[in-house]
Amino acid sequence: MSWTLKVAALQKRMGGVVQPVELDRLRDAGIDVVCLPEYFFVPSNCRNQIETAHHRQNILNQLESFSRRLVGVVIGGSLIEREGTRYYNACHVFDCGRHVGSYRKIRLTDRERDSDISPGQEPAIFEVRGIRLAVLICADVLLPENFKALSLLKPDLIAIPTVSPFLPEDTIQDKYRRDQDIFMAGAKAANAYLLKTCGVGTFMGKQLQGRSLICSPSEIISRILPREERLEKTLVSELDLDRLRSVPKSDGLNEYKAVINL
């Protein structure tokens, strides 16, 4: 019998609301890991992420509560936190109410840099439920060296909280090409499953497109279709960890193509 992990991408409207009944359904379905969108707890009408840094502890308390109710792992999207005079975009991970660790976004957007957010310095691996979990945040995936660094840490699963702006000129072919050129190639480079979770609605005055997906190094397992990219949706997949670990590691970085728009 294969060793499997049930994961869920919660594509949600920005603002931080997850109904308890939703967590109960995921728990009853045997979900082990849930990932939330980047900046999920930031109000949709916020004009400056820095202003939300004082909510850090309240957000961490919510994430702790979510993971207790799920009786599982919650990858908490991201929040702004302050250390000294610097601000960071950080993702915190909880397992059954226990704080496992956090990761700070390395590759910032222009808007984040203009808001005086500082980049993180290094990747991180968290040991949860017998697996090696890594986190990248949104634009981190545009740096091939991030997947290379993670490949050395041998992750089983890479969670990617994301917010993607709606691009009216985008075609379906453009969207699917990015899925292949960024996420599939990144999964192959790191020899890991990828769990990408997007927000929907608006953020910082911009319309979002939710293109959450789950993939392995060899295939797209599940994704939100373009006609559903503005809707709240939940992607669920059962990942075969034995199968992943039986595949020899390959240098997928040769096939990686950085594309600016997520």
N, C-alpha and C positions, 0 to 999 in steps of 0.2 A: 504494500500500500504506500503510495507516494506521500511525502511530507508536503502539506499545502498550507497556504496562508491566504485568508480572505481579506481583501482590501476594498476600500470605498473612497471615491473622490466625490466630495460634497460640493457640487457646483451651486453656489448660493448667492443671493443678492447681498451686496455689501451692507454692512451695518451690524453684523455680529449676532444675528438671531438664529438659533437652532432650537426648535421646539423639543421638549423632553420626549414627547411621543416618537419623534424621529430617531432619537438615540435608542429608545427602547426597541424600535423595529430592527435597527441595525444589530443591536445586541442579540435579539431573539433569532436573527438570521445567522448568527455566528461570526459576525465581522470582527476581525482582529485589529485592523488598522484603518483609521479614518484620517483623511487629509483635508484641510480647509484652505480657502484661497488666500493669496497674499493680501495683506492689509485688510483682512476680513472684518476686523473690529473697528476700523476707522469709519466714521459716518460718511455716507456717500456724498454729502455736500461740503465736506472738509476741503479747505483750500491750501492747507499746509500740514503735512504729516507731523512735523515737529510739535505742533500744538497738542498732539495726542500722547506725548511721552508720559505725562502725569497719570495716564490711565493704565500704565503698565501693570501694576499690582492687581487692579480690578480684572484685567484681561487674564492674567495668570490664574486668578481665582476661578474664573469661568472655565478655563481650559482644564483645570484640576477637576472641577465638577463634571464637565463633559466626560472626561476619561473614567471617572468613577462610575458614572451612570452607564457608559458603554461597556464597562469592565474590559477595557482594551486600550489600545494606543491611539492617542490623538496628536496629530501633527498640526500645530496651532496656527497655520497660515503664517502671518508675521505681524509684528508690532514694533513701534519705535521705542527704543530704550536709551537712556543716557548713562554714560560713564565718564565722570569728570566733566570736561567741557565738550565732549564728543557725543554725537548721536549715531545710532546704528539701526538698521532694519534687521530684526532678528526673528528667527523661528524657534519656538520652544516646543519640546516634545514631552508628553506625559503618558504614563502607563498605569492605569488603574489608580489614578490620583497621585502617583509618584512622579516627581520632576526628574526626567531622565537626563536632560541637557538642552543646549541651545546652539544654534548656528547663526552667524552674521553674514549677510549678503556681501559678496565680494565685488561683483560687477554691477555698479550702480547705473541708473538711467541719468540722463542730463538733468531731469527735473529733481531727482534726489540730490545730485551734486549741488544744484542751485539752491536747494533747501538746507545745505550744510550738513547733510548726512554723510558719515564717513564709511569707507569700505571695511569689511571684515578682512582678516588676514590669512585664514587657513581653513581647509575642509575639516569636516568632523564625521566620525562614525559613532553610532549609538548601538549598544547591544540590547536588543529587546526581543523577548519571546523566542530566543534561540537564533535570531537573524541579525545580520549587520545592516543597519539602516543609515542611509546618508540623506542629506537635504541639500538641494540647490534652490535658490529663490529667483524665479522669473528670469531676468536678463543674465543671470549666471550661466545659463545654457549657451550663451553666445560666445563663451570663451572655451575653445577646445581643451585648453590646459586644465580646466576644472574637471572634465571627465577623465583626463589622463591622471590627475592627482587622485581622484576617487578610485580609479582602477587599481592603484597600488594598495589601497585600503581594503580591497575585495568586498564591496558592498553586495548584498542580495537585492536590496530595494533602494531606489533613489526617489524620494518624494520631492515634488516641485510645485510649491504654492506659487500662483501666478495671477496677475491681472493683465489682460490684453486689450488695448484700445480697438474699437471698431474701426475698420478701414473700408470705407465705401467702395474704393476701387478694387478691393480684393476679389479674386475669382475663387471658385471652389478648387480649381487646380492649384492656385497659389497656396491655399490653406493646406491641402494635402501634401504639396511639395515640402512645405516647412515641417510637417509631421515626419516626413521621411528624412529630410536633410539635417534636422536638428535632433529630434527626439529618438527616432529609430537609430540613427547613427551614434547618438550619445549612449543609448542603451548597449549597443554593440561594443563601443569603445570601453565602457566600464564593465561589460559582461554582467548586466544587472537588469532587473525589471524597473520600469519607470511608472510613477504614479503622479500625473500632472493634474492639478485642480485649479480651475479658473473661477473668478468672480463674474457676476452679471449685474445688470443695472447700470449705474453711473459711478464714476470715481474721479474726484478732483475736477468735476465739470465735464468729463469725457464719457461718452457711451462706450460700454465694454462689449466684447464678444467672448462668450464662454466656449472654449474649445478643449475641454478636459479630455484626457485620454489615458489609457493604460496600455503599455506595450512591453514586449520582451525584446531581446536582442535580434529576434528573427521576424517578428510580426506585430502589427497593431492588434491588440486583443479586444479593445473596446474604446469607442470615442463618441463624443457628442457630434451629431450630424450638423452641417451648416444651417439647416432650417430650424434647428433647436438651440442655436448658440446664444440666444438671448433669454433662455428659460432656465429656471432652477431645475436641475436634474441630478440624479445620483448614479454614478457608474460603479458597478460592483464586479469584481473578478476574483476567481480562485487561482492563485499562482502556485505552480508546481516547482518547489525549491529543489527537489532532487534532480529534476530535469535540467534546471539552470546550472547546477553545480557539476553536472556530468559533461557539459559542453566545454571543450578546450577554449581557453581565452585566445581571442584574436585581436589584431591591431586595427580596430575599427576606426581609429583616428584618421586613417588614410581616406576614409569615405565621408568624413565630417565636413560640412560646409556651413559656416556661420552666416546666418541671415538676420538682419537687424530686427524685423518685425516678428513678434511672437504671435 
